[in-house]
Amino acid sequence: MSQTIAFMFGINGEIKKRSAKRWFTIPLAIVFISCSWGTRQAKLGEQFAMRPKDRVTVAGTGLTIRLDGVGHQTFSGPGPAPGAAAYVELLVSSESGSRSMRISAGESTEVDDYFIKVNSAYPFRSQGGPRCELTISKR
């Protein structure tokens, strides 16, 4: 242990420059890496998959989408087909602002000049969920 202390500190108790740079560079690298993990990029017109808390920016559109959750609504008596009972909760940010929305599987909605279509939603672990598949297209 005394060798480690001697390595980090000089004769007068000053931290060596090399050690100081290392202690500064490592946390800085961790911050940059963790910030870049948070957002993926998708292309306009291509289907992409998301899991809860994923963030996706759509190239060239100014849209950022965060999947807040995937759910399933049950109905007593006659109701929609089982696939239509699944829905996604999204937070969509665009040039006109941010808003939360709930969209059922198979449906689409407009945001600015774009359509967001929920191709599929899988709320259950037995289906590999929770996850969904979306497509963003130009209006």
C-alpha positions in Angstrom: 0.0 0.0 0.0 2.8 2.4 0.8 4.1 1.8 -2.8 0.8 2.9 -4.2 0.8 6.0 -2.1 4.4 6.7 -3.1 3.4 6.2 -6.8 0.5 8.7 -6.6 2.2 11.3 -4.6 5.6 13.0 -5.1 8.2 13.8 -2.6 6.3 16.8 -1.2 2.9 15.1 -1.2 1.8 16.5 -4.6 -0.2 14.3 -6.9 1.8 13.4 -10.0 0.6 14.8 -13.2 0.1 11.4 -14.9 -2.0 10.1 -12.1 -4.1 13.2 -12.0 -4.7 13.0 -15.7 -5.8 9.4 -15.3 -8.2 10.2 -12.5 -9.7 13.0 -14.7 -9.9 11.1 -18.0 -11.5 7.9 -16.8 -14.7 9.5 -15.3 -14.9 11.9 -18.4 -14.8 8.9 -20.7 -17.5 7.1 -18.7 -19.8 10.1 -19.0 -19.4 10.4 -22.8 -20.0 6.7 -23.3 -23.1 6.6 -21.1 -24.6 9.6 -22.9 -24.2 8.0 -26.3 -25.8 4.7 -25.2 -29.1 6.4 -24.5 -30.2 7.2 -28.1 -30.2 5.2 -31.3 -31.0 6.5 -34.8 -33.5 5.0 -37.2 -34.2 5.8 -40.9 -37.4 7.3 -42.2 -39.6 4.5 -43.6 -37.8 1.6 -42.0 -39.3 -0.5 -39.3 -37.4 -0.6 -36.0 -37.9 -2.2 -32.6 -37.9 -0.6 -29.2 -38.0 -1.7 -25.6 -39.2 0.4 -22.6 -37.0 3.4 -21.9 -35.3 3.2 -25.3 -34.8 6.5 -27.2 -34.7 6.7 -30.9 -34.1 9.7 -33.2 -35.4 9.5 -36.7 -32.8 10.8 -39.2 -33.6 14.0 -40.9 -37.0 14.6 -39.2 -36.3 16.3 -35.8 -38.3 13.5 -34.1 -37.2 11.8 -31.0 -39.3 8.9 -29.6 -39.0 7.3 -26.1 -41.0 4.1 -25.4 -42.5 4.5 -21.9 -44.4 1.3 -21.9 -46.1 -1.5 -23.7 -49.5 -2.6 -22.3 -52.5 -4.9 -22.9 -56.1 -4.1 -22.3 -58.6 -6.8 -21.6 -62.3 -6.6 -22.3 -65.2 -8.3 -20.9 -67.5 -9.6 -23.5 -66.9 -9.0 -27.2 -64.0 -6.7 -27.9 -61.2 -6.1 -30.4 -59.0 -8.9 -31.7 -56.3 -9.9 -29.1 -53.6 -8.2 -31.2 -55.5 -4.9 -31.2 -55.8 -4.9 -27.4 -52.0 -4.2 -27.1 -50.8 -0.6 -27.0 -47.7 1.5 -26.6 -47.1 4.6 -24.6 -44.7 7.0 -26.3 -43.1 10.3 -25.5 -42.6 12.1 -28.9 -40.4 15.2 -29.1 -40.5 17.3 -32.2 -39.9 20.9 -33.3 -43.4 21.7 -32.2 -42.8 20.3 -28.6 -43.1 17.1 -26.6 -46.2 15.1 -26.0 -47.2 11.7 -24.6 -49.4 9.5 -26.6 -51.0 6.0 -26.4 -51.3 4.2 -29.7 -52.9 0.7 -30.2 -51.1 -1.9 -32.2 -51.9 -1.6 -35.9 -52.8 2.1 -35.6 -51.0 5.2 -36.6 -51.0 8.9 -35.6 -49.6 12.1 -37.0 -46.9 14.3 -35.5 -46.0 17.4 -37.5 -45.4 16.1 -41.1 -44.9 12.4 -40.1 -47.0 9.3 -39.4 -46.0 7.1 -36.5 -47.3 3.6 -37.1 -47.3 0.8 -34.4 -46.7 -2.3 -36.4 -46.8 -4.6 -33.4 -46.7 -4.5 -29.6 -45.7 -7.4 -27.4 -46.4 -6.7 -23.7 -45.7 -10.2 -22.4 -42.4 -11.9 -21.6 -43.6 -15.1 -23.3 -43.7 -13.1 -26.5 -40.2 -11.7 -26.0 -41.6 -8.5 -24.6 -42.2 -5.9 -23.5 -41.2 -4.5 -26.9 -42.8 -2.9 -30.0 -42.1 -2.3 -33.7 -42.6 1.1 -35.2 -42.4 2.7 -38.6 -42.1 6.5 -39.2 -43.1 7.8 -42.6 -43.6 11.1 -44.3 -47.2 12.3 -44.6 
